[in-house]
């Protein structure tokens, strides 16, 4: 016997009530009732027990395990309802009855109800108008239209409610007829209808006693960059619902389930650039996998790309064979494909990691932040582009509550940016800065002090991999200028890269148009001049250092002779040192010193920034 469409569950419940059965079993195609749809969230939990009212709320707001009317006949007689799987009869199933305790779970489930339209009725004439809500819902009832969720502003200025989208046109016509006079008199604004909406509901008997459930729910949606259009809470405090755009519903369910049921924190990482730093980062992530697992952290590398090809996997790529797999990949590198990927798979916490030095990749950050990515990068190009772009990055990050992290821009693994930001946030002011910001030039100038010629030490630095393949990239001072500009902008100076005064190590125009090998052959021409400068400094008890300075609103990069009282005097052999003279740190500066270059320390700094994306 079946009582109406989808009535098998209801039929069983009615028979159980008529027969005073000890239990009503519903056999279906799943193991029982889950914390949310396991097709959306694979790690959804099976609920061993839940109350009648929890089951009714869940089914009303979209859970499809049982028909919404099933509980009605069972509740008065307190007949337990057992949900079992015909395809897996040995599974324990879920028991629904009236004697259930929360068992430590304040929230029992998360549901999404799709294909809804939200109506907004508002206007100055609504304030103090008696019977307004009654007229709205009587009109809906008389037209046979089901109202699913209702919310009203405390000012009585507006009423909002949801109906199935298939009923939206007739509902609008009914309301416009009901309030024709008020609309003509401008007491009501035109009735607004927003289609393609979903209701995300959090349900649980234990929510009444628990604190912070709503905060965690709404915070999870905010962190997933999901706009909340309306909010409603049941009078029993058994459920909280949020209306969101339907194209964000799956992300909303995933983010909410992660926040309320899963202690594991997940980063979905999209890596661009697999040179020395990018490759080392992958190795560090592999090595730390077990350590992070103990702290309930998982880093899923969902994409790896070089300048030509990319590979993607929503469950995470195989990091043991990534080089071979990337060589065999057929997908061309395309940022648009990454954007489509995170939307298709409703990725909740995507992190775009740029380990290139490419201007073109840095130009993607603003869009990446706008589209829902966190951005982590050692690439200095974005933070040294025109100020308009610099501010756009921060505006987009703040608007979407995403992080733009670039600790490795200046000091590789040294904690430079965060310390400076913390000082400034605490009310300190940068009065003067000087630092050695290049590991390669730290090495070169340290060896000059030992009497080694410029040409020989440059060749040695190149051989050891301290410089770029073409050492002119280091000796030009432009890399130091970029780092200095980043620090200056952090301190509030509105400067462009062209404002930084740069004295290169090489004379202007030296070896212009020559190949790297030709340049290296010409370099001994400068040895005598540099030896003379080194000796002149030594005669005054000083040494030469390549220094970036900020002071009086200006930036300068130059070769400076420093004495033993200067904190940069002993800095060499590839070390970086940054001396911040601030209102608080005077006359002795805040000094950060250590190796500021190298694949390992740079990758470690990037790794730390990736983990910081979890700190909302």
C-alpha positions in Angstrom: 0.0 0.0 0.0 1.4 3.4 -1.0 -0.3 6.6 0.2 0.4 9.2 -2.5 3.6 10.2 -4.4 6.8 9.3 -2.5 4.6 7.7 0.0 6.3 4.5 0.8 8.0 5.9 3.9 4.8 7.6 5.1 2.8 4.4 4.4 5.2 2.4 6.6 4.9 5.0 9.4 1.1 4.9 9.2 1.0 1.1 9.4 3.4 1.1 12.3 1.2 3.5 14.2 -2.0 1.6 13.4 -0.4 -1.7 14.5 1.3 -0.2 17.6 4.6 -1.6 16.2 7.7 -1.6 18.4 9.7 -0.2 15.5 9.3 1.1 12.0 12.1 0.2 9.6 12.7 2.2 6.4 14.9 0.4 3.9 16.6 2.8 1.5 19.8 3.1 -0.7 22.1 4.7 2.0 23.4 3.4 5.3 21.4 5.9 7.3 21.2 9.6 8.1 24.4 11.5 7.6 25.7 14.8 9.0 25.3 16.1 5.4 25.0 14.6 1.9 28.0 12.3 1.5 27.9 12.9 -2.2 28.9 16.5 -1.4 31.2 15.9 1.5 32.9 12.4 1.4 33.8 12.5 5.1 30.3 13.1 6.3 29.5 11.1 9.4 26.8 8.5 9.8 24.5 9.5 12.7 23.7 6.5 14.9 20.8 8.3 16.6 18.7 11.5 16.2 15.5 12.8 17.6 12.1 13.0 15.9 12.3 16.8 15.8 15.9 16.8 14.4 14.8 14.4 11.7 11.8 16.5 10.8 13.9 19.7 10.6 16.5 17.9 8.4 14.0 16.5 6.0 12.1 19.8 5.8 15.2 21.6 4.9 16.3 19.2 2.2 17.7 15.9 3.6 16.4 13.2 1.3 16.8 10.1 3.4 13.2 10.1 4.6 10.0 11.8 3.5 9.2 14.9 5.6 5.8 13.4 6.6 7.2 10.1 7.9 7.8 11.2 11.5 4.2 12.5 12.0 2.5 9.2 12.7 5.4 7.8 14.8 6.0 10.7 17.2 2.7 10.5 19.2 3.3 6.8 20.0 7.1 7.2 20.4 7.8 4.4 17.8 11.4 4.3 16.8 12.2 4.6 13.2 15.3 2.8 11.9 16.9 3.8 8.6 18.7 0.8 6.9 20.4 0.2 3.6 19.0 -2.6 1.3 22.4 -2.8 -0.4 24.3 -3.0 2.9 22.1 -4.7 5.5 24.9 -5.3 8.0 25.4 -1.5 8.4 24.0 -0.3 11.8 21.9 2.4 10.3 20.3 5.3 12.1 17.7 5.2 14.8 15.2 8.1 15.1 13.2 8.2 18.3 12.1 10.5 21.2 14.7 9.3 23.7 17.9 10.6 22.1 20.6 12.6 23.8 23.0 14.8 22.0 25.9 12.5 22.6 28.4 15.4 22.4 27.1 16.6 19.0 25.3 19.9 19.4 24.8 19.9 15.7 23.4 16.8 14.0 23.2 17.8 10.4 23.7 20.4 7.6 21.3 20.5 4.7 20.8 22.5 1.5 17.5 23.2 -0.1 17.8 24.5 -3.7 15.7 26.0 -6.4 14.2 28.8 -4.3 13.3 32.4 -4.9 13.5 35.0 -2.2 10.9 37.8 -2.0 11.6 41.1 -0.3 8.7 43.3 0.6 9.7 46.7 2.0 8.6 50.3 2.2 8.0 53.2 4.6 4.3 52.3 4.7 5.1 49.0 6.5 6.2 50.5 9.8 3.3 50.2 12.2 1.0 48.7 9.6 -1.1 46.2 11.5 -1.7 42.9 9.8 0.9 43.3 7.1 2.5 39.9 7.6 -0.9 38.3 7.9 -1.9 39.7 4.5 1.3 38.5 2.9 1.0 34.9 4.1 -2.7 34.6 3.8 -2.3 35.6 0.1 0.3 32.9 -0.3 -1.8 30.3 1.4 -4.9 31.1 -0.6 -2.9 30.7 -3.8 -1.6 27.3 -2.6 2.0 28.5 -2.5 4.3 27.0 0.2 6.4 29.5 2.1 9.6 27.8 3.2 11.5 30.5 5.3 10.5 33.8 6.8 12.5 36.7 8.2 11.4 40.2 9.2 13.5 43.2 10.1 13.1 44.5 13.7 12.2 47.9 12.3 9.2 46.4 10.6 10.4 48.0 7.4 10.7 44.7 5.4 9.6 41.1 5.3 11.5 38.5 3.3 10.6 34.9 2.6 11.4 32.0 0.2 9.2 30.0 -2.0 10.0 27.3 -4.6 11.3 29.1 -7.8 8.6 27.3 -9.8 6.0 29.3 -7.8 7.8 32.6 -8.0 5.9 34.2 -10.9 2.5 33.3 -9.6 3.6 34.5 -6.1 4.7 37.9 -7.4 1.4 38.3 -9.2 -0.6 37.4 -6.1 1.4 39.9 -4.0 1.1 42.7 -6.6 -2.7 42.2 -6.6 -2.9 42.1 -2.8 -0.9 45.3 -2.3 -1.9 47.1 -5.5 -3.1 50.2 -3.5 0.0 50.4 -1.4 2.3 50.0 -4.5 0.4 52.8 -6.3 0.7 55.1 -3.3 4.4 54.4 -3.0 3.9 53.0 0.5 5.6 49.9 -0.7 8.7 49.7 -2.9 8.4 47.4 -6.0 8.4 43.8 -4.8 11.9 42.3 -5.3 12.3 38.7 -6.4 15.8 37.1 -6.2 15.9 33.7 -8.0 18.4 30.8 -7.8 18.8 30.8 -4.1 19.4 28.0 -1.6 18.8 27.6 2.1 21.7 26.2 4.1 20.5 24.9 7.5 22.3 23.7 10.6 20.1 21.4 12.8 20.6 19.9 16.2 18.7 19.7 19.6 22.0 20.5 21.4 22.3 23.9 19.8 20.0 25.5 22.4 22.6 24.9 25.2 25.7 25.4 23.0 27.4 28.7 22.5 29.0 30.0 19.4 27.3 27.7 16.8 25.9 30.6 14.8 29.2 32.4 14.9 31.0 29.4 13.6 28.4 28.8 10.9 28.5 32.4 9.6 32.2 32.6 10.0 32.6 29.5 7.9 30.5 31.1 5.1 32.4 34.3 5.3 35.8 32.6 5.1 34.5 30.7 2.0 33.6 34.1 0.5 29.9 33.3 0.4 27.4 36.2 0.8 24.5 35.6 3.2 21.3 37.1 1.8 19.0 36.3 4.8 19.1 34.6 8.1 16.4 32.8 10.1 16.4 30.8 13.4 13.7 28.5 14.6 11.9 29.5 17.8 13.0 26.2 19.4 16.6 27.1 18.6 16.9 23.7 16.9 18.0 25.2 13.6 19.7 28.2 12.0 19.3 28.9 8.3 21.0 31.1 5.9 19.9 32.0 2.4 22.8 32.0 -0.1 23.2 32.1 -3.9 22.5 28.6 -5.3 25.8 28.5 -7.2 27.6 28.8 -3.8 25.4 26.2 -2.0 27.8 23.2 -2.3 30.8 25.4 -1.1 28.6 26.5 1.8 27.8 23.0 2.9 31.4 21.9 2.6 32.7 25.0 4.5 30.0 24.6 7.3 30.7 20.9 7.7 34.4 21.5 7.9 33.8 24.2 10.6 31.3 22.2 12.7 32.3 18.5 12.3 35.8 18.2 11.2 38.8 19.3 13.2 41.1 18.8 10.2 42.2 21.9 8.5 42.7 21.5 4.7 44.7 23.7 2.3 44.0 23.1 -1.4 47.2 24.3 -3.0 47.7 25.4 -6.6 51.5 25.7 -7.3 52.9 27.7 -10.2 56.6 27.5 -10.7 58.7 24.3 -10.1 62.2 25.6 -10.3 64.6 25.4 -7.3 62.2 27.0 -4.8 59.0 25.3 -6.1 60.6 21.9 -6.2 62.0 22.3 -2.7 58.6 23.4 -1.4 57.1 20.1 -2.7 59.8 18.1 -1.0 59.2 20.0 2.3 55.4 19.3 2.1 56.1 15.6 1.5 58.5 15.5 4.5 56.0 17.2 6.8 53.0 15.2 5.9 53.0 13.0 9.0 53.8 15.9 11.3 51.0 18.0 10.0 48.6 15.0 10.1 49.1 14.8 13.9 48.0 18.4 14.1 44.9 17.7 11.9 46.3 19.7 9.0 46.4 18.4 5.4 48.0 20.2 2.4 46.5 18.9 -0.8 48.5 19.9 -3.8 45.7 20.1 -6.4 47.7 21.7 -9.2 51.3 21.9 -10.3 52.2 24.1 -13.3 55.3 25.3 -15.1 55.4 27.9 -17.9 54.1 25.4 -20.5 52.0 22.6 -18.8 49.9 21.9 -15.8 48.2 19.0 -14.1 45.3 19.0 -11.7 43.5 16.6 -9.3 40.8 17.6 -6.9 42.0 14.9 -4.4 45.6 16.0 -4.5 48.4 15.0 -6.9 51.0 12.2 -6.3 54.0 14.1 -5.0 56.3 11.1 -5.4 56.1 11.1 -9.1 55.1 14.7 -9.9 58.1 15.5 -12.2 57.4 12.5 -14.5 53.7 13.2 -14.4 54.2 16.9 -15.3 56.5 16.0 -18.2 53.7 13.7 -19.5 50.9 16.2 -18.9 48.9 17.4 -21.9 47.0 20.3 -20.3 48.6 23.7 -21.3 49.2 26.1 -18.4 46.1 28.3 -18.2 45.0 30.4 -15.2 41.4 30.3 -16.5 41.4 26.5 -16.1 42.4 26.9 -12.4 39.5 29.3 -11.9 37.1 26.9 -13.6 38.5 24.0 -11.5 37.9 25.7 -8.1 34.3 26.6 -9.2 33.6 23.1 -10.6 34.8 21.3 -7.5 33.6 23.9 -5.0 37.0 24.2 -3.4 36.7 25.9 0.0 40.2 27.0 0.8 42.2 27.4 -2.4 45.8 28.8 -2.1 47.5 30.1 -5.2 51.3 29.8 -4.7 53.6 31.5 -7.2 57.2 30.4 -7.1 58.1 32.1 -10.3 59.7 35.5 -10.8 57.4 36.3 -13.7 55.7 39.6 -14.2 52.9 37.9 -16.0 52.1 35.6 -13.1 52.3 38.5 -10.6 49.7 40.3 -12.8 47.2 37.5 -12.0 47.1 38.1 -8.2 44.3 40.7 -8.2 42.0 38.4 -10.1 43.0 35.4 -8.0 42.1 37.2 -4.8 38.8 38.4 -6.3 37.9 34.8 -7.4 38.4 33.3 -4.0 42.1 32.3 -3.7 44.5 33.1 -1.0 47.8 34.2 -2.6 51.3 33.2 -1.3 54.4 34.2 -3.1 58.1 35.0 -3.0 57.7 36.9 -6.3 58.5 40.6 -5.7 57.0 41.8 -9.0 53.5 42.3 -7.7 54.5 44.4 -4.7 56.8 46.6 -6.7 54.4 47.3 -9.6 52.6 50.7 -9.8 50.9 51.8 -6.6 47.5 51.4 -8.1 48.0 47.7 -8.5 49.6 47.5 -5.1 46.5 48.9 -3.4 44.2 46.8 -5.6 45.7 43.6 -4.2 45.1 44.7 -0.6 41.6 45.9 -1.4 40.7 42.6 -3.1 42.2 40.5 -0.2 40.3 42.5 2.4 37.0 42.5 0.5 37.0 38.7 0.1 38.6 38.0 3.6 41.5 36.3 1.8 45.2 36.5 2.6 47.9 37.9 0.4 51.1 36.7 2.0 54.6 37.6 0.8 56.9 37.2 3.8 59.6 35.8 1.5 59.7 38.9 -0.7 62.4 40.6 1.3 64.2 38.2 3.6 63.4 34.7 2.3 63.0 32.7 5.5 63.6 35.7 7.8 60.5 37.0 9.5 60.8 40.6 8.2 57.3 41.6 6.9 55.3 40.3 9.8 57.5 41.9 12.4 57.4 45.2 10.6 53.6 45.0 10.3 53.3 44.2 13.9 55.4 47.1 15.0 53.5 49.6 12.9 50.2 48.1 14.1 51.3 48.7 17.7 51.9 52.4 16.9 55.6 52.4 16.2 57.0 54.5 13.3 60.0 53.7 11.1 62.5 56.6 11.3 65.4 55.0 9.5 66.3 51.7 7.9 69.5 50.2 6.6 70.1 46.7 5.5 72.0 44.2 3.5 69.2 42.7 1.4 71.1 40.5 -1.1 72.7 37.2 -0.1 74.8 37.1 -3.3 76.1 40.7 -2.7 76.7 39.9 1.0 78.9 37.0 -0.1 80.7 39.1 -2.8 81.5 42.1 -0.6 82.6 39.9 2.3 85.2 38.2 0.0 86.3 41.6 -1.3 87.2 42.4 2.3 89.5 39.3 2.3 91.4 40.6 -0.7 89.8 38.5 -3.4 89.2 40.5 -6.7 85.7 41.4 -7.9 86.0 39.2 -11.0 87.2 36.2 -9.1 84.6 36.4 -6.3 81.8 37.0 -8.8 82.8 33.8 -10.7 83.0 32.0 -7.4 79.5 33.2 -6.4 78.1 32.2 -9.8 79.7 28.7 -9.5 78.2 28.2 -6.1 74.7 29.2 -7.4 74.6 32.3 -5.2 73.9 34.6 -8.1 71.5 34.4 -11.1 72.9 32.6 -14.2 73.8 36.1 -15.4 75.4 37.8 -12.4 74.5 41.3 -13.8 71.0 40.7 -12.5 72.5 40.7 -9.0 75.2 43.4 -9.6 72.7 45.8 -11.0 71.1 46.4 -7.6 67.6 46.2 -9.0 66.7 43.2 -6.8 67.8 45.1 -3.7 65.8 48.1 -4.9 62.6 46.0 -5.2 63.1 44.7 -1.6 63.7 48.2 -0.3 60.6 49.5 -2.0 58.5 46.8 -0.5 59.7 47.7 3.0 59.2 51.4 2.3 55.6 50.8 1.1 54.9 48.7 4.2 56.1 51.7 6.3 53.6 53.9 4.5 55.7 55.6 1.8 53.9 56.2 -1.5 56.9 55.5 -3.7 57.3 53.9 -7.1 60.3 51.7 -8.2 61.6 54.6 -10.3 61.8 56.7 -7.1 64.5 54.4 -5.6 68.0 55.8 -6.2 70.3 52.9 -7.2 74.1 52.8 -7.4 74.9 49.5 -9.2 78.1 47.6 -8.6 78.9 48.0 -12.3 79.5 51.3 -14.1 76.5 52.4 -16.1 76.5 50.8 -19.6 79.3 48.4 -18.7 79.1 45.2 -20.9 75.8 46.4 -22.4 74.8 44.2 -25.3 77.3 41.5 -24.3 76.7 37.9 -23.5 77.2 36.5 -20.0 80.4 34.9 -21.0 81.6 38.1 -22.6 80.7 40.1 -19.5 82.6 37.7 -17.2 85.6 38.1 -19.5 85.4 41.9 -19.2 84.9 42.0 -15.4 88.6 42.0 -14.5 88.7 45.6 -15.9 87.0 46.7 -12.7 89.2 44.8 -10.3 91.8 47.6 -9.7 89.1 50.2 -9.0 87.4 48.0 -6.5 90.6 47.0 -4.8 91.4 50.6 -4.3 88.0 51.3 -2.8 88.4 48.3 -0.4 91.8 49.6 0.7 90.6 53.1 1.2 87.8 51.9 3.5 90.2 49.6 5.3 92.6 52.5 6.0 89.7 54.2 7.9 88.8 51.0 9.8 85.8 50.3 7.6 84.5 47.7 5.2 82.4 48.0 2.1 78.9 46.8 2.1 76.0 47.0 -0.4 73.3 48.7 1.6 69.7 49.7 1.1 68.6 52.7 3.1 65.3 54.3 3.9 65.2 57.8 5.5 63.4 61.1 5.2 60.9 59.7 2.8 63.5 58.4 0.3 65.1 55.1 -0.7 68.7 54.6 -1.7 70.8 51.6 -2.7 74.5 52.1 -2.7 78.0 50.9 -1.8 78.7 52.2 1.7 81.8 52.1 3.9 80.7 51.1 7.5 82.7 51.1 10.7 82.7 48.6 13.6 79.9 50.4 15.4 77.5 49.7 12.5 75.4 46.5 12.9 76.2 45.7 9.2 79.9 45.6 9.8 80.2 41.8 10.4 77.5 40.7 7.9 79.0 38.7 5.1 79.1 35.2 3.6 75.6 35.3 2.2 73.9 36.6 5.4 71.2 39.3 5.3 70.8 41.9 8.0 68.0 44.4 8.5 68.3 47.2 11.0 65.1 49.0 11.8 65.5 52.3 13.7 62.1 53.2 15.0 60.5 55.4 17.6 60.6 52.5 20.0 64.0 51.0 18.9 66.5 53.8 19.4 69.4 54.2 19.5 69.9 50.4 19.2 67.9 49.2 16.2 65.7 46.1 15.9 68.1 43.8 14.1 67.1 40.8 12.0 70.0 38.7 10.7 70.4 35.4 9.0 70.6 33.7 5.7 68.1 35.4 3.4 68.7 33.4 0.3 68.6 29.8 -0.8 66.0 27.4 -1.9 65.5 25.7 1.4 65.0 28.8 3.6 62.8 30.5 0.9 60.7 27.4 0.6 60.4 27.2 4.4 59.2 30.7 4.5 56.6 30.0 1.8 55.5 26.9 3.6 54.9 29.0 6.8 52.8 31.5 4.8 50.7 28.6 3.4 50.0 27.5 6.9 49.1 31.0 7.9 46.1 30.9 5.5 44.5 28.6 8.0 44.5 31.3 10.7 41.3 33.1 10.1 
